Amino acid sequence: MNRLKKRTCQFLVLVTTAGLLTGCGGGTPKLEDALKKTAAYEQETVTSPASDTLGGEWTVIALARSGETVDENYFEKYRVNLEKRVKDQEGVLSDNRYTEYSRAVMALKSIGKDPTDIGGYDIEKPLEDFDAVVSQGLNGAIYALIALNADDPDANKDGELEQKYLDYILEREKADGGFSLDDNAKDGDVDLTAMTLQSLEPYQDEEDVKEVIDKGVEFLADIQDDDGGYTAFGAKSSESISQTVIALSAVGVDCNEDERFQKDGKGLYDTLMTFYQKDGSFKHTLDGESNPMATDQGFCALVAYQRYQDKENSFFDMTDHR
């Protein structure tokens, strides 16, 4: 590299703002470029989205919320596949995992479809069975609340059912400000805390909830590893970072510029992108290979952060249906 090119490269690195510019010879990919590439990758690898954890709703939701170009029949393929499953199973997506309903409701609302009439079945109605939903644990309540509020959070958040879910969630705050799937656990964990903050977004104007959110953000900052990542259940993964990026974007915290989440001059977006692959996919662990779940969650994080930067509706506020 000649001296002029080297100095130019050094200058670009110095002026990189929060890792959102691409320096010479690589560096952290620009957010908009990564978003576009991951959107293309998802459509290439998930050609007929199903009603499922992988290759299904999360791919649909992220694409719908991304604003990227999507094949005109893509979302209709998902609706048709979901309707077939609903009919084949006579309206029962699961007997004990009510997140199956929440996920489908969120996906439908993200593309502007009515979840109360899918093949003649109302797949939002099972979320009215509070006891059945919370029997799955905290994550059941979290995603039920997000799903119910998604189409109109300002109007729906005051509903009796929504309040019941909210109270259930708030009651499970740990002493350290975090949340855990294990009610008996003393401490919170990163993933469930991040998911909880996502569900609390519509209630930020309520003083008691804002206090819980603030403590949750501090928990996520305090539990962050020295290298900027997160360790959950004994492993360092991209998914924990992705969930945190989504959460922070929802509650108005810049994951890359807020000093609480910066390590060695790198923000949380920069750290997430160390798991990013050139084809647009994400790895679960740094020493692993591209992973469908990591890619879905990484894509959701990119979209959430982009929407935060653009001052658009948040990832789960689907009143704009995109």
Buried (B, 14 or more C-beta within 10 A) or exposed (E): EEEEEEEBBEEBEEEBEBBBBBBBEEBBBBBBEBBBBBBBBBBEBBEEBBBBBBBBBBBBBBBBBBBBEBEEEBBEBBBEBBBEBBEEEEBBBEEEBBBBBBBBBBBBBBBEBEBEEBBEBEBBEBBEBBEBBBEBBBBBBBBBBBBBBBBBBEEBBEEEBBEBBBEBBBEBBBEBBBBBBEEEBEBBBBBBBBBBBBBBBBBBEBEEBBEBBBBBBBBBBEBBEEBBBBBBEEEBBBBBBBBBBBBBBBBEBBBBBBEBBBBEEBBBBBBBBBBBBEEBBBBBBEEEEBBBBBBBBBBBBBBBBBBBBEEBBBBBBBEEEB
